[in-house]
């Protein structure tokens, strides 16, 4: 049996823990927050910074990340560790970084598919604009359309004539479904009035491997992958999607020159999770700008066929927004079969809807042969 004295002592003990003085209660609630804030504003960087790449090793994005990482210790005072998280046209890495702490230790190589194109194809687990803090744009990449050197087409117009005569016969590969390369090919198909089948890969490296292996008829990629292969006589480059020619392929015409109004470019830079403290943003911007201006970086860019193209945080943010809007407009354009190649007969398929539905005419509509997506310039007949 509990004595009256023991019961009183027990009640006093409970009362002392449940009715803390205001100061003690405030410290218990606020101290963890203050501690985390202190950690966030401490010396930076005090450990290696991880750079996440949404594509497979060997592609253009991976080359840029590793080029910068190789120079980071000298300018940042810490190593940069490149982590490849390929899949879903770069959005696997985008999702991971968007949900990481905004402490400057998780960065994303961004500016391409995960930032400007995928959101036009499907819902994303993050907002490509508001989920990140742009730091710096370091490069731009032209998009090159190439074929194996032993294929029969003399030039792009020759391919278009053949593709119009044989709808759905030919295939192409890109760095992934909904990637910026996929968006570019859709724009080409709409402009040229052709229908192709799509083999999505986990990056530009695997995409070019599919072309070289004869698994597809043509591929879209960056000069990072195409210049050496063209010089080796393994591929021929038919066109590029930029507004002007590139020094890396001076003899390759733009699609605009050939009569197809398609202008899309890839760009690469660094972003951090939204909410990155301003002082850490400035540390990263200073280090990355020094890397950008270094002779080593410029030499590596020349060797790797990467085009330097600096933009600061605000300009990079505006460029991402503008490119995303451009891709959205391109994908909603009506079919245009005019141009230097005789137009094919008009398609009986209906034009794409202008409503803001989650499904669009360029998205897969029904199941078919595994690993192949039909894309076309003829309305909502796309299928996988």
Buried (B, 14 or more C-beta within 10 A) or exposed (E): EEEEEEEEEEEEEEEEEEEEEEEEEEEEEEEEEEEEEEEBEEEBBEEBBBBBBBBBBBBBBBBBBBBBBBBBEEBBEBBBBBEBBBBBBBBBBBBBBBEBEBBBBBBBBBBBBBBBBBBBBBEBEBEBBEBBBBBBBBBBBBBBBBBBEEBEBEEBBBBBBBBBEEBBEBBBBBBBBBBBBBBBBBBBBBBBBBBBBBBBBBBBBBBBBBBBEEBBBBBBBBBBBBBEBBEEEBBBBBBBBBEEBBEBBEEBBBBBBBBBEBBBBBBBBBBBBBEBBEEBBEBBBEBBBBBBEBEEBEEBBEEBBBBBBBBBBEEBBEBBBEBBEBBBEBBBBEBBBEBEBEEBEEBEBEEBEEEEEEEBBBBBBEEEEEEBBBBBBBBBBBBB
